Amino acid sequence: MERCGRAGPNATLGSPAASFELLEHELRTPLTAIRAIAEILKEDSDLTAAEREALLDALLVEQARLARTLETLLDALARR
C-alpha cells in the first residue's frame, strides 16, 4: 500500500478517504505553522535576536516540510 509524507512507517493508506485525510493534514500543518510564525514575527516587536532567529529557523523547517509533501504529491500525480 502507499505511504505519504512524514506519516511514519505504519501509515498505510487503504482508502481514498484515508489518503485524502492524510494529505490534508500534511499540507495544513506546515501552512498553519508558517502563518503562526509569520504573525508572531510581525506583531511581537519585543522578540530578542535569538528568538527571531529561532522562529526563522522554524519557518524554514516548515517550508521544507511543505515542499517535500508537495513534491511527493506531484510525483504521485505524474505517475498516474
JOJO-V278803 format. One record per residue. N is the residue number from 0. PSI is psi in whole degrees, -180 to 180 (* if undefined). NEAR is the number of other C-alpha atoms within 12 Angstrom. Layout:
N	PSI	NEAR
N	PSI	NEAR
This chain:
0	162	13
1	158	21
2	152	23
3	141	32
4	-142	34
5	24	24
6	-19	22
7	169	13
8	-19	12
9	6	13
10	75	19
11	150	18
12	100	21
13	-24	16
14	158	14
15	-36	14
16	-43	11
17	-40	19
18	-45	22
19	-42	19
20	-42	19
21	-44	27
22	-44	30
23	-45	23
24	-46	21
25	-24	31
26	-43	30
27	-35	21
28	-53	22
29	-33	29
30	-41	25
31	-43	19
32	-43	24
33	-45	26
34	-45	19
35	-44	20
36	-44	27
37	-41	22
38	-41	16
39	-47	20
40	-37	23
41	-40	15
42	-21	12
43	95	16
44	-7	12
45	6	12
46	141	16
47	167	12
48	-40	13
49	-40	11
50	-42	17
51	-43	21
52	-43	15
53	-41	17
54	-40	26
55	-38	24
56	-44	17
57	-38	22
58	-44	26
59	-37	20
60	-46	20
61	-35	27
62	-43	26
63	-39	21
64	-45	26
65	-42	28
66	-42	20
67	-43	21
68	-45	29
69	-39	24
70	-43	18
71	-44	22
72	-48	25
73	-39	16
74	-43	13
75	-41	16
76	-35	10
77	-29	9
78	-13	8
79	*	7
